[in-house]
Amino acid sequence: FMNWDKPILTDSGGFQVFSLTSLRKIKEEGVYFNSHIDGHKIFMGPEESMQIQSNLASTIAMAFDECPSSLATREYIQNSVDRTKRWLYRCKAEMQRLNSLPDTINPNQMLFGINQGGTFADIRIEHAKAISELDLDGYALGGLAVGETHEEMYHIIEETVPYLPQNKPTYLMGVGTPANILEAVDRGVDFFDCVYPSRNGRHGHVYTNHGKLNLFNAKFELDERPIEEGCGCPACKNYSRAYIRHLLKAKEMLGMRLCVLHNLYFYNTMMEEIREAIEEHRYASYKKAKLEGFEMKEEN
Ligand SMILES: [Zn+2]
């Protein structure tokens, strides 16, 4: 249906199930939960998650894990991480089985393991060491950006990443702002997913190299400039802030679409710049200049 001939990543459903706090029950075999729509009982375990992702034939499938609350106790997190580890062995075995079947749509589907452990660095490190031994295609840090401070998150990334394989991609799930990405890359993270560019775009919040703008702000009412001077995105090449603001105020869908287009273009361009800066061994100065730009407010 998507007509998308490029890589696709699917999540395991773990995070989504665990966000239904009052509706779910976690057991060794998997998770029982009630549909938030009609209440009917559903079971999902590691095998079910791998089967669904195999049917979707994504490029990368994520392991089925538990994402515990940021408020959970150390004891809870330790038990949860131990179970997540046992689930990972089951995910790997099931993925291998599925990939070997003759009618599997994508028999080269990759599996990424997910590191958990809340903000307990020692639990994170032990878990990272254990899952690294499975020689998976890549590894993710999960359960971050769920309520802890940015400094706590950076600290955990810094502590954990050295214990994940350096020759495999490292993925920080659900993060984040442009500044979060710059800081995480500095600590060894390779890739990201986040709703910010699209969700914020739908609310008229657009990212620029001089910080974020809220296009609903009255000061943009007669502003003939594009969202960002020099931006090559379809929104900036064709439309003014004033016009996009008008579309947003009039609740015209095009306003949201243009903001989302610009934001995705902005994030994608930043990732290109990051790769280039790393290759040219000037990441530290690139990051510094970029972060300083975000702090600078543009002149009106
Ligand atoms: Zn633009």
py3Dmol code that shows the C-alpha trace and the ligand (Angstrom):
import py3Dmol

protein = """\
ATOM      1  CA  PHE A   1       0.000   0.000   0.000  1.00  0.00           C
ATOM      2  CA  MET A   2       2.818   2.407   0.898  1.00  0.00           C
ATOM      3  CA  ASN A   3       4.575   2.046  -2.467  1.00  0.00           C
ATOM      4  CA  TRP A   4       7.844   2.702  -0.609  1.00  0.00           C
ATOM      5  CA  ASP A   5      10.842   0.994  -2.158  1.00  0.00           C
ATOM      6  CA  LYS A   6      13.331   1.998   0.545  1.00  0.00           C
ATOM      7  CA  PRO A   7      14.271   0.590   3.961  1.00  0.00           C
ATOM      8  CA  ILE A   8      11.459   0.203   6.514  1.00  0.00           C
ATOM      9  CA  LEU A   9      11.779  -0.322  10.252  1.00  0.00           C
ATOM     10  CA  THR A  10       8.942  -1.841  12.281  1.00  0.00           C
ATOM     11  CA  ASP A  11       8.645  -1.663  16.043  1.00  0.00           C
ATOM     12  CA  SER A  12       7.768  -4.786  17.989  1.00  0.00           C
ATOM     13  CA  GLY A  13       4.619  -3.501  19.648  1.00  0.00           C
ATOM     14  CA  GLY A  14       6.291  -3.812  23.045  1.00  0.00           C
ATOM     15  CA  PHE A  15       6.339  -0.092  23.761  1.00  0.00           C
ATOM     16  CA  GLN A  16       2.794   0.285  22.471  1.00  0.00           C
ATOM     17  CA  VAL A  17       1.457  -2.540  24.661  1.00  0.00           C
ATOM     18  CA  PHE A  18       3.208  -1.240  27.757  1.00  0.00           C
ATOM     19  CA  SER A  19       1.756   2.216  27.242  1.00  0.00           C
ATOM     20  CA  LEU A  20      -1.667   0.630  27.958  1.00  0.00           C
ATOM     21  CA  THR A  21      -0.751   0.476  31.668  1.00  0.00           C
ATOM     22  CA  SER A  22      -4.183  -0.344  33.084  1.00  0.00           C
ATOM     23  CA  LEU A  23      -5.143  -2.819  30.373  1.00  0.00           C
ATOM     24  CA  ARG A  24      -2.231  -5.274  30.353  1.00  0.00           C
ATOM     25  CA  LYS A  25      -0.782  -8.219  32.252  1.00  0.00           C
ATOM     26  CA  ILE A  26       2.850  -9.275  31.779  1.00  0.00           C
ATOM     27  CA  LYS A  27       3.707 -12.987  32.024  1.00  0.00           C
ATOM     28  CA  GLU A  28       6.786 -15.000  31.138  1.00  0.00           C
ATOM     29  CA  GLU A  29       5.179 -16.121  27.877  1.00  0.00           C
ATOM     30  CA  GLY A  30       4.262 -12.580  26.788  1.00  0.00           C
ATOM     31  CA  VAL A  31       1.689  -9.871  27.389  1.00  0.00           C
ATOM     32  CA  TYR A  32      -2.071 -10.149  27.684  1.00  0.00           C
ATOM     33  CA  PHE A  33      -3.897  -6.930  27.007  1.00  0.00           C
ATOM     34  CA  ASN A  34      -7.329  -5.651  26.167  1.00  0.00           C
ATOM     35  CA  SER A  35      -8.049  -3.804  22.958  1.00  0.00           C
ATOM     36  CA  HIS A  36      -8.500  -0.120  23.731  1.00  0.00           C
ATOM     37  CA  ILE A  37     -11.243  -0.095  21.089  1.00  0.00           C
ATOM     38  CA  ASP A  38     -13.628  -2.901  22.044  1.00  0.00           C
ATOM     39  CA  GLY A  39     -11.980  -4.492  25.082  1.00  0.00           C
ATOM     40  CA  HIS A  40     -11.370  -7.921  23.565  1.00  0.00           C
ATOM     41  CA  LYS A  41      -8.438  -9.883  24.947  1.00  0.00           C
ATOM     42  CA  ILE A  42      -5.242 -10.089  22.869  1.00  0.00           C
ATOM     43  CA  PHE A  43      -2.003 -11.992  23.538  1.00  0.00           C
ATOM     44  CA  MET A  44       1.378 -10.969  22.174  1.00  0.00           C
ATOM     45  CA  GLY A  45       4.698 -12.592  22.920  1.00  0.00           C
ATOM     46  CA  PRO A  46       8.090 -12.562  21.196  1.00  0.00           C
ATOM     47  CA  GLU A  47       6.996 -15.142  18.580  1.00  0.00           C
ATOM     48  CA  GLU A  48       3.783 -13.293  17.689  1.00  0.00           C
ATOM     49  CA  SER A  49       5.660 -10.027  17.326  1.00  0.00           C
ATOM     50  CA  MET A  50       8.269 -11.601  15.027  1.00  0.00           C
ATOM     51  CA  GLN A  51       5.520 -13.235  12.924  1.00  0.00           C
ATOM     52  CA  ILE A  52       3.668  -9.932  12.480  1.00  0.00           C
ATOM     53  CA  GLN A  53       6.872  -8.111  11.541  1.00  0.00           C
ATOM     54  CA  SER A  54       7.861 -10.922   9.167  1.00  0.00           C
ATOM     55  CA  ASN A  55       4.479 -10.615   7.442  1.00  0.00           C
ATOM     56  CA  LEU A  56       5.008  -6.875   7.161  1.00  0.00           C
ATOM     57  CA  ALA A  57       8.369  -7.756   5.545  1.00  0.00           C
ATOM     58  CA  SER A  58      10.170  -4.729   6.946  1.00  0.00           C
ATOM     59  CA  THR A  59      13.921  -4.351   6.479  1.00  0.00           C
ATOM     60  CA  ILE A  60      14.571  -4.182  10.223  1.00  0.00           C
ATOM     61  CA  ALA A  61      12.414  -5.825  12.884  1.00  0.00           C
ATOM     62  CA  MET A  62      12.739  -4.764  16.513  1.00  0.00           C
ATOM     63  CA  ALA A  63      12.912  -7.250  19.377  1.00  0.00           C
ATOM     64  CA  PHE A  64       9.877  -7.631  21.643  1.00  0.00           C
ATOM     65  CA  ASP A  65      10.861  -6.024  24.931  1.00  0.00           C
ATOM     66  CA  GLU A  66       9.332  -4.489  28.014  1.00  0.00           C
ATOM     67  CA  CYS A  67       9.744  -0.743  28.361  1.00  0.00           C
ATOM     68  CA  PRO A  68       9.300  -0.200  32.111  1.00  0.00           C
ATOM     69  CA  SER A  69       8.062   3.088  33.575  1.00  0.00           C
ATOM     70  CA  SER A  70      10.769   5.628  34.432  1.00  0.00           C
ATOM     71  CA  LEU A  71       9.345   5.537  37.981  1.00  0.00           C
ATOM     72  CA  ALA A  72       9.846   1.750  38.403  1.00  0.00           C
ATOM     73  CA  THR A  73      12.028   0.507  41.289  1.00  0.00           C
ATOM     74  CA  ARG A  74      15.458  -1.016  40.773  1.00  0.00           C
ATOM     75  CA  GLU A  75      14.081  -4.464  41.644  1.00  0.00           C
ATOM     76  CA  TYR A  76      11.289  -4.139  39.090  1.00  0.00           C
ATOM     77  CA  ILE A  77      13.709  -2.970  36.378  1.00  0.00           C
ATOM     78  CA  GLN A  78      16.146  -5.830  37.093  1.00  0.00           C
ATOM     79  CA  ASN A  79      13.400  -8.469  36.795  1.00  0.00           C
ATOM     80  CA  SER A  80      12.023  -6.815  33.696  1.00  0.00           C
ATOM     81  CA  VAL A  81      15.436  -6.647  31.994  1.00  0.00           C
ATOM     82  CA  ASP A  82      16.058 -10.334  32.779  1.00  0.00           C
ATOM     83  CA  ARG A  83      12.752 -11.239  31.127  1.00  0.00           C
ATOM     84  CA  THR A  84      13.450  -8.952  28.150  1.00  0.00           C
ATOM     85  CA  LYS A  85      16.731 -10.850  27.730  1.00  0.00           C
ATOM     86  CA  ARG A  86      14.946 -14.229  27.709  1.00  0.00           C
ATOM     87  CA  TRP A  87      12.445 -12.804  25.213  1.00  0.00           C
ATOM     88  CA  LEU A  88      15.335 -11.735  22.958  1.00  0.00           C
ATOM     89  CA  TYR A  89      16.598 -15.332  22.685  1.00  0.00           C
ATOM     90  CA  ARG A  90      13.066 -16.324  21.625  1.00  0.00           C
ATOM     91  CA  CYS A  91      12.886 -13.422  19.125  1.00  0.00           C
ATOM     92  CA  LYS A  92      16.167 -14.475  17.542  1.00  0.00           C
ATOM     93  CA  ALA A  93      15.154 -18.137  17.241  1.00  0.00           C
ATOM     94  CA  GLU A  94      11.751 -17.257  15.788  1.00  0.00           C
ATOM     95  CA  MET A  95      13.246 -14.750  13.309  1.00  0.00           C
ATOM     96  CA  GLN A  96      15.737 -17.380  12.119  1.00  0.00           C
ATOM     97  CA  ARG A  97      12.910 -19.880  11.676  1.00  0.00           C
ATOM     98  CA  LEU A  98      10.757 -17.392   9.754  1.00  0.00           C
ATOM     99  CA  ASN A  99      13.634 -16.230   7.535  1.00  0.00           C
ATOM    100  CA  SER A 100      14.306 -19.862   6.536  1.00  0.00           C
ATOM    101  CA  LEU A 101      10.733 -20.588   5.386  1.00  0.00           C
ATOM    102  CA  PRO A 102      10.258 -20.801   1.578  1.00  0.00           C
ATOM    103  CA  ASP A 103       7.357 -18.317   1.403  1.00  0.00           C
ATOM    104  CA  THR A 104       8.770 -15.591   3.658  1.00  0.00           C
ATOM    105  CA  ILE A 105       8.419 -12.224   1.900  1.00  0.00           C
ATOM    106  CA  ASN A 106      11.734 -10.805   3.136  1.00  0.00           C
ATOM    107  CA  PRO A 107      14.019 -13.707   4.093  1.00  0.00           C
ATOM    108  CA  ASN A 108      16.833 -11.217   4.787  1.00  0.00           C
ATOM    109  CA  GLN A 109      14.904  -9.410   7.497  1.00  0.00           C
ATOM    110  CA  MET A 110      17.239  -8.066  10.172  1.00  0.00           C
ATOM    111  CA  LEU A 111      16.689  -8.168  13.926  1.00  0.00           C
ATOM    112  CA  PHE A 112      17.797  -5.428  16.312  1.00  0.00           C
ATOM    113  CA  GLY A 113      18.039  -6.113  20.045  1.00  0.00           C
ATOM    114  CA  ILE A 114      16.930  -3.473  22.539  1.00  0.00           C
ATOM    115  CA  ASN A 115      18.899  -2.488  25.624  1.00  0.00           C
ATOM    116  CA  GLN A 116      16.839  -1.632  28.698  1.00  0.00           C
ATOM    117  CA  GLY A 117      17.570  -0.846  32.344  1.00  0.00           C
ATOM    118  CA  GLY A 118      15.987   2.521  33.048  1.00  0.00           C
ATOM    119  CA  THR A 119      18.492   4.987  34.465  1.00  0.00           C
ATOM    120  CA  PHE A 120      20.522   2.280  36.284  1.00  0.00           C
ATOM    121  CA  ALA A 121      23.842   2.321  34.434  1.00  0.00           C
ATOM    122  CA  ASP A 122      25.069  -0.998  35.888  1.00  0.00           C
ATOM    123  CA  ILE A 123      21.903  -2.847  34.816  1.00  0.00           C
ATOM    124  CA  ARG A 124      22.159  -1.258  31.348  1.00  0.00           C
ATOM    125  CA  ILE A 125      25.809  -2.314  31.014  1.00  0.00           C
ATOM    126  CA  GLU A 126      25.211  -5.929  32.124  1.00  0.00           C
ATOM    127  CA  HIS A 127      22.299  -6.179  29.706  1.00  0.00           C
ATOM    128  CA  ALA A 128      24.322  -4.597  26.860  1.00  0.00           C
ATOM    129  CA  LYS A 129      27.123  -7.135  27.375  1.00  0.00           C
ATOM    130  CA  ALA A 130      24.689 -10.067  27.366  1.00  0.00           C
ATOM    131  CA  ILE A 131      22.781  -9.068  24.237  1.00  0.00           C
ATOM    132  CA  SER A 132      25.978  -8.171  22.345  1.00  0.00           C
ATOM    133  CA  GLU A 133      26.918 -11.847  22.474  1.00  0.00           C
ATOM    134  CA  LEU A 134      23.911 -12.706  20.283  1.00  0.00           C
ATOM    135  CA  ASP A 135      25.596 -11.080  17.264  1.00  0.00           C
ATOM    136  CA  LEU A 136      22.419  -9.377  16.053  1.00  0.00           C
ATOM    137  CA  ASP A 137      22.283  -6.991  13.079  1.00  0.00           C
ATOM    138  CA  GLY A 138      22.070  -3.898  15.271  1.00  0.00           C
ATOM    139  CA  TYR A 139      21.301  -2.705  18.763  1.00  0.00           C
ATOM    140  CA  ALA A 140      18.967  -0.096  20.169  1.00  0.00           C
ATOM    141  CA  LEU A 141      18.747   1.824  23.405  1.00  0.00           C
ATOM    142  CA  GLY A 142      15.113   1.720  24.515  1.00  0.00           C
ATOM    143  CA  GLY A 143      13.307   3.155  27.497  1.00  0.00           C
ATOM    144  CA  LEU A 144      14.960   6.567  27.276  1.00  0.00           C
ATOM    145  CA  ALA A 145      13.239   9.938  26.775  1.00  0.00           C
ATOM    146  CA  VAL A 146      10.395   8.603  28.924  1.00  0.00           C
ATOM    147  CA  GLY A 147      10.513  11.221  31.678  1.00  0.00           C
ATOM    148  CA  GLU A 148      14.151  11.422  32.817  1.00  0.00           C
ATOM    149  CA  THR A 149      16.156  14.649  32.267  1.00  0.00           C
ATOM    150  CA  HIS A 150      18.274  15.171  29.160  1.00  0.00           C
ATOM    151  CA  GLU A 151      21.411  15.006  31.341  1.00  0.00           C
ATOM    152  CA  GLU A 152      20.359  11.609  32.774  1.00  0.00           C
ATOM    153  CA  MET A 153      19.699  10.351  29.252  1.00  0.00           C
ATOM    154  CA  TYR A 154      23.099  11.558  27.963  1.00  0.00           C
ATOM    155  CA  HIS A 155      24.783   9.937  30.962  1.00  0.00           C
ATOM    156  CA  ILE A 156      23.123   6.562  30.289  1.00  0.00           C
ATOM    157  CA  ILE A 157      24.036   6.707  26.578  1.00  0.00           C
ATOM    158  CA  GLU A 158      27.638   7.522  27.477  1.00  0.00           C
ATOM    159  CA  GLU A 159      27.833   4.627  29.971  1.00  0.00           C
ATOM    160  CA  THR A 160      26.101   2.010  27.804  1.00  0.00           C
ATOM    161  CA  VAL A 161      27.171   2.526  24.184  1.00  0.00           C
ATOM    162  CA  PRO A 162      30.793   1.363  24.772  1.00  0.00           C
ATOM    163  CA  TYR A 163      29.393  -2.093  25.716  1.00  0.00           C
ATOM    164  CA  LEU A 164      27.433  -2.488  22.466  1.00  0.00           C
ATOM    165  CA  PRO A 165      29.232  -3.787  19.340  1.00  0.00           C
ATOM    166  CA  GLN A 166      31.089  -0.901  17.702  1.00  0.00           C
ATOM    167  CA  ASN A 167      30.794  -2.455  14.241  1.00  0.00           C
ATOM    168  CA  LYS A 168      26.977  -2.610  14.348  1.00  0.00           C
ATOM    169  CA  PRO A 169      24.476   0.263  14.112  1.00  0.00           C
ATOM    170  CA  THR A 170      23.401   1.805  17.420  1.00  0.00           C
ATOM    171  CA  TYR A 171      19.864   3.147  17.479  1.00  0.00           C
ATOM    172  CA  LEU A 172      18.383   5.503  20.072  1.00  0.00           C
ATOM    173  CA  MET A 173      14.649   4.888  20.082  1.00  0.00           C
ATOM    174  CA  GLY A 174      12.172   7.751  20.252  1.00  0.00           C
ATOM    175  CA  VAL A 175      14.723  10.589  20.339  1.00  0.00           C
ATOM    176  CA  GLY A 176      14.558  13.505  19.789  1.00  0.00           C
ATOM    177  CA  THR A 177      15.157  17.226  19.383  1.00  0.00           C
ATOM    178  CA  PRO A 178      17.924  18.380  17.005  1.00  0.00           C
ATOM    179  CA  ALA A 179      20.103  19.092  20.071  1.00  0.00           C
ATOM    180  CA  ASN A 180      19.400  15.593  21.506  1.00  0.00           C
ATOM    181  CA  ILE A 181      20.521  14.063  18.208  1.00  0.00           C
ATOM    182  CA  LEU A 182      23.746  16.082  18.119  1.00  0.00           C
ATOM    183  CA  GLU A 183      24.579  15.040  21.703  1.00  0.00           C
ATOM    184  CA  ALA A 184      23.717  11.374  21.124  1.00  0.00           C
ATOM    185  CA  VAL A 185      25.791  11.178  17.927  1.00  0.00           C
ATOM    186  CA  ASP A 186      28.698  12.530  19.947  1.00  0.00           C
ATOM    187  CA  ARG A 187      28.240   9.545  22.288  1.00  0.00           C
ATOM    188  CA  GLY A 188      28.219   6.966  19.483  1.00  0.00           C
ATOM    189  CA  VAL A 189      24.592   6.724  18.340  1.00  0.00           C
ATOM    190  CA  ASP A 190      24.003   6.145  14.612  1.00  0.00           C
ATOM    191  CA  PHE A 191      20.300   6.419  14.132  1.00  0.00           C
ATOM    192  CA  PHE A 192      17.049   7.696  15.510  1.00  0.00           C
ATOM    193  CA  ASP A 193      13.285   7.796  15.185  1.00  0.00           C
ATOM    194  CA  CYS A 194      11.040  10.477  16.588  1.00  0.00           C
ATOM    195  CA  VAL A 195       7.590  11.999  16.142  1.00  0.00           C
ATOM    196  CA  TYR A 196       8.848  15.566  16.717  1.00  0.00           C
ATOM    197  CA  PRO A 197       9.329  16.733  13.110  1.00  0.00           C
ATOM    198  CA  SER A 198       5.894  15.535  12.042  1.00  0.00           C
ATOM    199  CA  ARG A 199       3.903  16.072  15.242  1.00  0.00           C
ATOM    200  CA  ASN A 200       5.365  19.520  15.907  1.00  0.00           C
ATOM    201  CA  GLY A 201       4.925  20.403  12.243  1.00  0.00           C
ATOM    202  CA  ARG A 202       1.218  19.656  12.517  1.00  0.00           C
ATOM    203  CA  HIS A 203       1.069  22.168  15.372  1.00  0.00           C
ATOM    204  CA  GLY A 204       2.841  24.877  13.354  1.00  0.00           C
ATOM    205  CA  HIS A 205       6.167  24.447  15.171  1.00  0.00           C
ATOM    206  CA  VAL A 206       9.014  24.525  12.654  1.00  0.00           C
ATOM    207  CA  TYR A 207      12.723  23.886  13.189  1.00  0.00           C
ATOM    208  CA  THR A 208      15.366  26.262  11.818  1.00  0.00           C
ATOM    209  CA  ASN A 209      19.083  26.757  12.330  1.00  0.00           C
ATOM    210  CA  HIS A 210      18.130  29.633  14.631  1.00  0.00           C
ATOM    211  CA  GLY A 211      15.807  27.663  16.862  1.00  0.00           C
ATOM    212  CA  LYS A 212      12.157  26.652  16.648  1.00  0.00           C
ATOM    213  CA  LEU A 213       9.429  29.017  15.387  1.00  0.00           C
ATOM    214  CA  ASN A 214       5.735  28.879  16.233  1.00  0.00           C
ATOM    215  CA  LEU A 215       4.018  29.972  13.033  1.00  0.00           C
ATOM    216  CA  PHE A 216       0.796  30.693  14.931  1.00  0.00           C
ATOM    217  CA  ASN A 217       2.607  33.655  16.476  1.00  0.00           C
ATOM    218  CA  ALA A 218       1.077  37.001  15.381  1.00  0.00           C
ATOM    219  CA  LYS A 219       4.478  38.398  14.421  1.00  0.00           C
ATOM    220  CA  PHE A 220       4.474  36.174  11.311  1.00  0.00           C
ATOM    221  CA  GLU A 221       1.162  37.582  10.025  1.00  0.00           C
ATOM    222  CA  LEU A 222       2.817  39.744   7.325  1.00  0.00           C
ATOM    223  CA  ASP A 223       6.207  37.986   7.211  1.00  0.00           C
ATOM    224  CA  GLU A 224       7.045  37.436   3.548  1.00  0.00           C
ATOM    225  CA  ARG A 225      10.173  35.367   4.257  1.00  0.00           C
ATOM    226  CA  PRO A 226      10.220  31.581   3.899  1.00  0.00           C
ATOM    227  CA  ILE A 227      10.336  29.495   7.107  1.00  0.00           C
ATOM    228  CA  GLU A 228      14.118  29.493   6.688  1.00  0.00           C
ATOM    229  CA  GLU A 229      16.140  31.553   4.190  1.00  0.00           C
ATOM    230  CA  GLY A 230      18.139  29.279   1.906  1.00  0.00           C
ATOM    231  CA  CYS A 231      16.193  26.097   2.788  1.00  0.00           C
ATOM    232  CA  GLY A 232      15.674  23.901  -0.283  1.00  0.00           C
ATOM    233  CA  CYS A 233      12.423  22.271   0.875  1.00  0.00           C
ATOM    234  CA  PRO A 234       9.194  22.605  -1.152  1.00  0.00           C
ATOM    235  CA  ALA A 235       7.592  24.777   1.547  1.00  0.00           C
ATOM    236  CA  CYS A 236      10.450  27.286   1.711  1.00  0.00           C
ATOM    237  CA  LYS A 237      10.993  27.440  -2.041  1.00  0.00           C
ATOM    238  CA  ASN A 238       7.377  28.362  -2.722  1.00  0.00           C
ATOM    239  CA  TYR A 239       5.598  29.867   0.282  1.00  0.00           C
ATOM    240  CA  SER A 240       5.940  32.624   2.883  1.00  0.00           C
ATOM    241  CA  ARG A 241       5.580  32.329   6.638  1.00  0.00           C
ATOM    242  CA  ALA A 242       2.570  34.642   6.360  1.00  0.00           C
ATOM    243  CA  TYR A 243       0.802  32.351   3.908  1.00  0.00           C
ATOM    244  CA  ILE A 244       1.568  29.173   5.871  1.00  0.00           C
ATOM    245  CA  ARG A 245       0.368  30.924   9.036  1.00  0.00           C
ATOM    246  CA  HIS A 246      -2.846  31.860   7.235  1.00  0.00           C
ATOM    247  CA  LEU A 247      -3.342  28.218   6.178  1.00  0.00           C
ATOM    248  CA  LEU A 248      -2.773  27.034   9.752  1.00  0.00           C
ATOM    249  CA  LYS A 249      -5.191  29.620  11.175  1.00  0.00           C
ATOM    250  CA  ALA A 250      -7.799  28.670   8.578  1.00  0.00           C
ATOM    251  CA  LYS A 251      -7.269  24.975   9.488  1.00  0.00           C
ATOM    252  CA  GLU A 252      -6.325  24.188   5.886  1.00  0.00           C
ATOM    253  CA  MET A 253      -4.566  20.801   5.792  1.00  0.00           C
ATOM    254  CA  LEU A 254      -1.937  22.239   3.433  1.00  0.00           C
ATOM    255  CA  GLY A 255      -0.546  24.386   6.278  1.00  0.00           C
ATOM    256  CA  MET A 256       0.280  21.297   8.363  1.00  0.00           C
ATOM    257  CA  ARG A 257       1.662  19.462   5.353  1.00  0.00           C
ATOM    258  CA  LEU A 258       4.047  22.290   4.464  1.00  0.00           C
ATOM    259  CA  CYS A 259       5.305  22.516   8.060  1.00  0.00           C
ATOM    260  CA  VAL A 260       5.860  18.736   8.217  1.00  0.00           C
ATOM    261  CA  LEU A 261       7.669  18.795   4.854  1.00  0.00           C
ATOM    262  CA  HIS A 262       9.977  21.541   6.063  1.00  0.00           C
ATOM    263  CA  ASN A 263      10.694  19.782   9.381  1.00  0.00           C
ATOM    264  CA  LEU A 264      11.480  16.424   7.754  1.00  0.00           C
ATOM    265  CA  TYR A 265      13.729  18.210   5.265  1.00  0.00           C
ATOM    266  CA  PHE A 266      15.436  20.030   8.136  1.00  0.00           C
ATOM    267  CA  TYR A 267      16.088  16.785  10.089  1.00  0.00           C
ATOM    268  CA  ASN A 268      17.229  14.926   6.993  1.00  0.00           C
ATOM    269  CA  THR A 269      19.589  17.731   5.999  1.00  0.00           C
ATOM    270  CA  MET A 270      21.024  17.816   9.522  1.00  0.00           C
ATOM    271  CA  MET A 271      21.717  14.063   9.366  1.00  0.00           C
ATOM    272  CA  GLU A 272      23.508  14.550   6.025  1.00  0.00           C
ATOM    273  CA  GLU A 273      25.606  17.330   7.540  1.00  0.00           C
ATOM    274  CA  ILE A 274      26.410  15.099  10.541  1.00  0.00           C
ATOM    275  CA  ARG A 275      27.651  12.255   8.308  1.00  0.00           C
ATOM    276  CA  GLU A 276      29.753  14.685   6.289  1.00  0.00           C
ATOM    277  CA  ALA A 277      31.238  16.318   9.407  1.00  0.00           C
ATOM    278  CA  ILE A 278      32.153  12.892  10.873  1.00  0.00           C
ATOM    279  CA  GLU A 279      33.791  11.783   7.631  1.00  0.00           C
ATOM    280  CA  GLU A 280      35.780  15.001   7.526  1.00  0.00           C
ATOM    281  CA  HIS A 281      36.820  14.679  11.199  1.00  0.00           C
ATOM    282  CA  ARG A 282      35.247  17.994  12.228  1.00  0.00           C
ATOM    283  CA  TYR A 283      32.216  16.784  14.185  1.00  0.00           C
ATOM    284  CA  ALA A 284      33.095  18.626  17.406  1.00  0.00           C
ATOM    285  CA  SER A 285      33.245  22.036  15.727  1.00  0.00           C
ATOM    286  CA  TYR A 286      30.161  21.266  13.625  1.00  0.00           C
ATOM    287  CA  LYS A 287      28.163  20.326  16.728  1.00  0.00           C
ATOM    288  CA  LYS A 288      29.295  23.416  18.636  1.00  0.00           C
ATOM    289  CA  ALA A 289      28.355  25.790  15.799  1.00  0.00           C
ATOM    290  CA  LYS A 290      25.016  24.066  15.252  1.00  0.00           C
ATOM    291  CA  LEU A 291      24.050  24.208  18.938  1.00  0.00           C
ATOM    292  CA  GLU A 292      25.069  27.882  19.157  1.00  0.00           C
ATOM    293  CA  GLY A 293      22.868  28.605  16.135  1.00  0.00           C
ATOM    294  CA  PHE A 294      19.838  26.993  17.821  1.00  0.00           C
ATOM    295  CA  GLU A 295      20.339  29.305  20.813  1.00  0.00           C
ATOM    296  CA  MET A 296      20.518  32.425  18.632  1.00  0.00           C
ATOM    297  CA  LYS A 297      17.197  34.119  18.034  1.00  0.00           C
ATOM    298  CA  GLU A 298      16.731  35.549  14.553  1.00  0.00           C
ATOM    299  CA  GLU A 299      16.281  39.313  14.114  1.00  0.00           C
ATOM    300  CA  ASN A 300      12.731  40.340  13.267  1.00  0.00           C
TER     301      ASN A 300
END
"""
ligand_1 = """\
1
ZN
Zn 12.166 24.586 4.419
"""
view = py3Dmol.view(width=600, height=400)
view.addModel(protein, "pdb")
view.setStyle({"model": 0}, {"cartoon": {"style": "trace"}})
view.addModel(ligand_1, "xyz")
view.setStyle({"model": 1}, {"stick": {}})
view.zoomTo()
view.show()
